[in-house]
């Protein structure tokens, strides 16, 4: 049986793949930073009503300061990632940019180990290493 997290993670991967294709087509002939702004505005315009109508809206200032700080840091990191991703898509091929972007999988495993104390098994580290090798195989020509 597929677990709930796996279902949502697989959907995320599908949408992320579409993001690369749609963005590569969409940024043709325009500034990548402006394209990132348009993407961000659309995301906010779609997500805000979704949260509101789902009854999940609450006062963000009522959140614990630590939670708010790390959500803001996450947003800044996301924005920086999107700016770099769109610039890379504008300059390179989607089939090469996307794998390098997914090197984040390797970095998440390392950062989770270092900063969150998460422990991966040897089999899991092997998977992370295979992803790293796969990124280089896909992204770089001989």
Secondary structure, DSSP 8 states (H G I E B T S, - for coil): ---HHHHHHHHHHHHHHHHHHHHHHHTTTS-HHHHHHHHHHHHHHHHHHHHHHTT----GGGS-HHHHHHHHHHHHHHHHHHHHHHHHHHHS-HHHHHHHHTTHHHHHHHHHHHHH-----HHHHHHHHHHHHHHHHHH---
